Amino acid sequence: MLSKASQLYPACAVLLLSFCTTALRAQQPATTPDAVQPNEPTLVVRDDKALESFQPGLSEEYTLGAGDEISLEFPGRPELTSAGKQTIGPDGRITLPLSGAIHVADLTREAAGKAIVASLSTYYNDLTVTVRVDKYSSNRVRVLGYVQHPGEILFEGTPSLLDAIGRAGLISPQVTTAGVASNVGSGIPETCTIYRGNSTAVTVNLRSLLMTGNNLADMRLRRNDIVYVPQPKESFVSVLGEVAKPGTIPLTPDSTLTSVLSQAGCCGEGGGFNPKIRIIQPSTGKVFEVKYNDVMTLAGQKEYTLHTGDVIIIPKTGMFKATWILQRISPVATMVSLAALVGAG
């Protein structure tokens, strides 16, 4: 299930896709026939099965593209040696003696060889040619967004998602506490979006796939794919009450209730020997209450999943006053907390 934060991404991604669509159309050469395009670009959120079909086959042959440098070998035809080194032009063509321009872009090496032989068949019988790629200049993807080095990345083999993002450079999100910035988490984005052509995009729940060991986290990409990494939202929880350091605690993929309580310095003497821990989740509308000793068991650690924006309160023993809440919690969270407390009373 998509998180609440990731549900915001499709709207932003569609706007970005519209921009990418205009740019890609402007870059297409006039000699390339336009494919039929839908009226509106479409963002598609796919499941694992669809993601599997979205990536190219493992044994799919490489196809030539504009900018690739190739070598042509014509056994027994020394007069064609001058045609040996070729760079595929922006129009997808190379130029040979006698036959002139030949379109080889988007063809495999074998198919390109057949096209070359066919173009020279008027002048040669039983001609053979071997096509070798010397430089994969067209085999590129573009990584944009929240990375250190946005731009194009060249690959000699099949590009993959993790390789592309890794080479673009991950940025570890930071939080500032008392004027000091510190990194939070590994920098692995929660989601990313892959744009292909002018009308197709998929959202990949990258962090979730990695944490579950799903191979689709490193799915294979195609030439000219655009990978967009969104900037992560600030992720934190608030810990209040009988703790040594009440306030904001950064929430990372490895955070647990016990680790957050430890960072906040739980628990103060005012909470008693086995203090109550109240968890208020504005994102889900749920309120939990658990004893400290129960949380310290392995089962207790796994039982409560924290969400960004959660408020964790360790109250003083005795009556839990609403005025205490009003003094220590933000206005938005106050309304949620008071409603929960009234209901609990």
C-alpha positions as CSV (number, residue, x, y, z in Angstrom):
1,M,0.0,0.0,0.0
2,L,1.4,3.5,-0.9
3,S,2.2,5.7,2.1
4,K,0.3,9.0,2.5
5,A,3.4,11.0,1.5
6,S,3.9,8.9,-1.7
7,Q,0.3,9.6,-2.7
8,L,1.3,13.2,-3.3
9,Y,4.0,12.2,-5.8
10,P,1.8,11.3,-8.8
11,A,0.3,14.8,-9.1
12,C,3.8,16.3,-9.0
13,A,5.2,13.6,-11.3
14,V,2.5,14.3,-14.0
15,L,3.5,18.0,-14.0
16,L,7.2,16.9,-14.5
17,L,6.2,14.4,-17.2
18,S,4.5,17.2,-19.1
19,F,7.7,19.2,-19.0
20,C,9.8,16.2,-20.1
21,T,7.3,15.5,-22.9
22,T,7.8,18.9,-24.4
23,A,11.6,18.7,-24.1
24,L,11.7,15.2,-25.6
25,R,9.6,16.2,-28.6
26,A,11.8,19.2,-29.2
27,Q,14.9,16.9,-29.3
28,Q,13.5,14.5,-31.9
29,P,14.9,14.9,-35.4
30,A,12.6,15.9,-38.2
31,T,13.4,12.7,-40.1
32,T,12.1,10.4,-37.3
33,P,8.4,9.6,-37.8
34,D,6.2,10.6,-34.9
35,A,4.5,7.9,-33.0
36,V,0.8,8.3,-32.2
37,Q,0.6,10.0,-28.8
38,P,-2.3,10.1,-26.3
39,N,-4.0,13.5,-25.7
40,E,-2.6,13.7,-22.1
41,P,0.5,12.2,-20.6
42,T,-0.3,9.4,-18.1
43,L,1.2,8.4,-14.9
44,V,0.9,4.7,-14.2
45,V,1.4,3.2,-10.8
46,R,2.1,-0.5,-11.3
47,D,2.3,-3.6,-9.2
48,D,5.2,-6.0,-9.1
49,K,3.9,-8.1,-12.1
50,A,3.5,-5.0,-14.2
51,L,7.0,-3.7,-13.2
52,E,8.5,-7.0,-14.2
53,S,7.0,-6.6,-17.7
54,F,8.1,-2.9,-17.8
55,Q,11.8,-3.8,-17.7
56,P,13.5,-5.2,-20.8
57,G,14.2,-8.9,-21.0
58,L,17.4,-10.2,-19.4
59,S,18.7,-11.6,-22.7
60,E,17.4,-8.7,-24.9
61,E,19.9,-7.7,-27.5
62,Y,21.4,-4.3,-27.6
63,T,20.1,-2.0,-30.3
64,L,22.2,0.7,-31.9
65,G,21.5,4.4,-31.4
66,A,22.6,7.8,-32.4
67,G,26.1,8.6,-31.3
68,D,27.3,5.0,-31.0
69,E,30.7,4.4,-32.6
70,I,30.8,1.1,-34.6
71,S,33.3,-0.8,-36.6
72,L,32.4,-2.7,-39.8
73,E,34.5,-5.6,-41.0
74,F,34.1,-6.9,-44.6
75,P,36.1,-10.2,-44.9
76,G,37.8,-10.5,-48.3
77,R,36.8,-6.9,-49.3
78,P,39.9,-4.7,-48.6
79,E,38.4,-1.9,-50.8
80,L,35.7,-1.4,-48.1
81,T,38.2,-0.9,-45.3
82,S,37.6,2.9,-45.5
83,A,34.1,2.3,-44.3
84,G,35.2,0.4,-41.2
85,K,34.9,3.2,-38.6
86,Q,31.4,4.8,-38.4
87,T,29.6,7.0,-36.0
88,I,25.8,6.8,-36.1
89,G,24.4,10.3,-36.8
90,P,21.6,12.1,-35.0
91,D,19.3,10.8,-37.8
92,G,20.2,7.2,-37.0
93,R,22.2,6.7,-40.2
94,I,25.7,5.9,-41.3
95,T,27.2,6.6,-44.8
96,L,29.0,4.0,-46.9
97,P,30.8,4.3,-50.2
98,L,28.6,3.4,-53.2
99,S,25.4,2.8,-51.2
100,G,25.3,6.1,-49.3
101,A,23.2,6.6,-46.2
102,I,21.8,3.6,-44.3
103,H,19.5,3.7,-41.3
104,V,20.8,1.5,-38.6
105,A,19.5,3.0,-35.3
106,D,17.2,0.8,-33.2
107,L,18.6,-2.3,-35.0
108,T,20.6,-5.1,-33.4
109,R,24.1,-5.7,-34.6
110,E,22.8,-8.6,-36.7
111,A,19.9,-6.6,-38.2
112,A,22.2,-3.7,-39.0
113,G,24.6,-6.1,-40.8
114,K,21.8,-7.4,-42.9
115,A,20.7,-3.8,-43.8
116,I,24.3,-3.0,-44.8
117,V,24.7,-6.1,-47.0
118,A,21.3,-5.3,-48.6
119,S,22.4,-1.8,-49.4
120,L,25.5,-3.1,-51.2
121,S,23.9,-6.0,-52.9
122,T,23.8,-4.1,-56.2
123,Y,27.6,-4.0,-56.2
124,Y,28.7,-7.2,-54.3
125,N,27.6,-10.8,-54.2
126,D,28.1,-13.0,-51.2
127,L,29.1,-10.1,-49.1
128,T,29.4,-10.5,-45.3
129,V,29.9,-7.9,-42.6
130,T,30.5,-8.0,-38.9
131,V,29.2,-5.0,-36.8
132,R,31.0,-4.3,-33.6
133,V,30.2,-1.5,-31.1
134,D,33.3,0.4,-30.0
135,K,31.6,3.1,-27.9
136,Y,28.1,3.0,-26.4
137,S,27.5,6.7,-26.7
138,S,23.7,6.4,-27.1
139,N,23.1,4.0,-24.2
140,R,22.2,6.6,-21.6
141,V,19.6,7.4,-19.0
142,R,18.9,10.7,-17.3
143,V,18.6,11.0,-13.5
144,L,16.9,14.2,-12.2
145,G,15.8,15.5,-8.9
146,Y,17.2,15.0,-5.4
147,V,20.7,13.6,-6.4
148,Q,24.2,15.0,-6.2
149,H,24.9,15.0,-9.9
150,P,21.7,15.2,-12.0
151,G,22.1,14.6,-15.7
152,E,22.9,11.9,-18.3
153,I,24.7,8.7,-17.4
154,L,26.3,6.5,-20.0
155,F,26.2,2.7,-19.7
156,E,28.1,0.0,-21.6
157,G,25.7,-2.7,-20.6
158,T,22.1,-2.7,-19.6
159,P,21.4,0.2,-17.3
160,S,19.7,-0.6,-14.0
161,L,17.8,1.6,-11.5
162,L,20.1,1.3,-8.5
163,D,23.2,1.8,-10.7
164,A,21.8,4.9,-12.2
165,I,20.7,6.5,-8.9
166,G,24.0,5.4,-7.2
167,R,26.1,7.0,-9.9
168,A,24.1,10.1,-9.8
169,G,24.9,10.3,-6.1
170,L,22.5,9.8,-3.1
171,I,21.9,12.6,-0.8
172,S,21.4,11.8,2.9
173,P,18.5,13.9,4.3
174,Q,19.4,16.2,7.1
175,V,17.7,17.6,10.1
176,T,18.8,20.7,12.1
177,T,18.9,20.5,15.9
178,A,20.1,23.5,17.9
179,G,21.6,25.0,14.7
180,V,23.6,21.8,13.9
181,A,22.8,19.8,10.7
182,S,23.1,16.1,10.8
183,N,22.4,13.3,8.3
184,V,19.3,11.1,8.8
185,G,19.2,7.7,7.3
186,S,20.9,6.2,4.3
187,G,19.5,8.6,1.7
188,I,17.7,5.9,-0.2
189,P,14.6,7.5,-1.6
190,E,11.3,6.2,-0.6
191,T,10.0,6.3,-4.2
192,C,11.2,7.3,-7.6
193,T,9.5,7.7,-10.9
194,I,10.7,6.3,-14.3
195,Y,9.6,8.1,-17.4
196,R,9.8,6.3,-20.8
197,G,9.0,8.0,-24.0
198,N,6.4,10.8,-24.1
199,S,3.5,9.1,-22.4
200,T,4.5,6.4,-19.9
201,A,5.8,6.7,-16.3
202,V,5.9,4.3,-13.4
203,T,6.3,4.9,-9.7
204,V,8.6,2.5,-7.9
205,N,8.4,2.1,-4.1
206,L,12.2,1.8,-4.0
207,R,12.8,1.7,-0.2
208,S,10.1,-0.8,0.4
209,L,11.4,-3.1,-2.4
210,L,14.9,-2.9,-1.0
211,M,13.8,-3.7,2.6
212,T,11.9,-6.7,1.4
213,G,14.7,-8.0,-0.8
214,N,12.7,-7.6,-4.0
215,N,14.9,-7.7,-7.1
216,L,12.7,-5.1,-8.8
217,A,14.5,-2.5,-6.7
218,D,17.3,-2.9,-9.3
219,M,15.1,-3.2,-12.3
220,R,16.6,-2.9,-15.7
221,L,16.1,0.3,-17.6
222,R,15.9,1.2,-21.3
223,R,17.9,3.7,-23.2
224,N,16.7,7.3,-22.7
225,D,14.7,6.5,-19.6
226,I,14.4,9.4,-17.2
227,V,14.6,8.6,-13.5
228,Y,13.2,11.3,-11.2
229,V,14.1,11.2,-7.5
230,P,11.8,13.4,-5.3
231,Q,13.1,15.4,-2.4
232,P,12.2,13.6,0.8
233,K,9.9,15.3,3.2
234,E,11.0,15.9,6.7
235,S,10.3,12.8,8.7
236,F,10.1,13.0,12.4
237,V,8.1,12.2,15.6
238,S,7.6,14.3,18.6
239,V,8.3,13.0,22.1
240,L,6.8,14.9,25.0
241,G,6.3,14.5,28.8
242,E,8.6,12.7,31.2
243,V,11.7,12.5,29.1
244,A,15.1,14.2,29.4
245,K,15.0,15.8,25.9
246,P,11.4,16.5,24.8
247,G,11.0,17.6,21.2
248,T,11.6,16.3,17.7
249,I,13.3,13.0,17.0
250,P,14.3,12.2,13.4
251,L,12.4,9.2,12.0
252,T,14.6,6.9,9.9
253,P,13.8,3.5,8.2
254,D,15.5,1.8,11.2
255,S,13.6,3.7,13.9
256,T,11.6,1.8,16.5
257,L,9.5,3.0,19.4
258,T,12.3,1.9,21.8
259,S,15.0,3.6,19.9
260,V,13.0,6.9,19.7
261,L,12.3,6.7,23.4
262,S,16.0,6.1,24.1
263,Q,17.0,9.1,22.0
264,A,14.5,11.3,24.0
265,G,15.9,10.1,27.3
266,C,12.9,8.1,28.5
267,C,11.8,8.0,31.1
268,G,11.7,10.6,33.9
269,E,10.8,9.9,37.5
270,G,7.5,11.7,37.2
271,G,6.2,8.9,34.9
272,G,6.4,6.3,37.6
273,F,8.0,2.9,37.8
274,N,6.2,1.5,34.7
275,P,5.0,4.7,32.9
276,K,2.3,4.8,30.3
277,I,3.3,5.6,26.7
278,R,0.6,7.2,24.6
279,I,1.1,7.3,20.8
280,I,-1.1,9.7,18.8
281,Q,-1.1,9.2,15.0
282,P,-2.7,12.2,13.2
283,S,-2.0,10.4,9.9
284,T,-4.2,7.5,10.8
285,G,-6.5,9.0,13.5
286,K,-5.5,6.2,15.9
287,V,-4.4,6.4,19.5
288,F,-2.4,3.7,21.3
289,E,-1.5,3.4,24.9
290,V,1.0,0.8,26.2
291,K,3.0,0.2,29.3
292,Y,6.7,0.9,29.2
293,N,7.6,-2.7,30.3
294,D,5.5,-4.2,27.5
295,V,7.3,-2.1,24.9
296,M,10.7,-3.4,26.1
297,T,9.8,-6.9,25.0
298,L,10.7,-8.0,21.4
299,A,7.0,-8.4,20.5
300,G,6.3,-5.0,21.9
301,Q,9.0,-3.4,19.7
302,K,7.5,-4.9,16.6
303,E,3.9,-4.1,17.5
304,Y,3.9,-0.4,16.9
305,T,4.9,1.1,13.5
306,L,5.8,4.8,13.8
307,H,4.6,7.3,11.2
308,T,6.0,10.8,10.5
309,G,4.2,13.3,12.6
310,D,3.4,10.9,15.4
311,V,3.2,12.3,18.9
312,I,4.5,10.2,21.7
313,I,3.6,11.3,25.2
314,I,4.9,9.9,28.6
315,P,2.5,11.6,31.1
316,K,3.1,12.2,34.8
317,T,1.4,9.8,37.1
318,G,-2.1,10.8,38.2
319,M,-4.5,12.9,36.2
320,F,-3.5,13.8,32.7
321,K,-4.5,17.5,32.3
322,A,-5.5,19.0,29.0
323,T,-3.8,22.3,29.9
324,W,-0.4,20.4,30.0
325,I,-1.0,19.4,26.4
326,L,-1.9,22.9,25.2
327,Q,1.4,24.2,26.5
328,R,3.6,21.7,24.8
329,I,2.2,20.6,21.4
330,S,1.6,22.4,18.1
331,P,-1.9,23.8,17.4
332,V,-2.7,21.2,14.7
333,A,-1.6,18.2,16.8
334,T,-3.3,19.8,19.9
335,M,-6.7,19.3,18.3
336,V,-6.0,15.7,17.5
337,S,-4.6,15.0,21.0
338,L,-7.4,16.7,22.9
339,A,-10.0,14.8,20.9
340,A,-8.2,11.5,21.7
341,L,-7.9,12.4,25.4
342,V,-11.6,13.3,25.7
343,G,-12.5,10.0,24.0
344,A,-10.2,8.1,26.4
345,G,-11.6,9.9,29.4
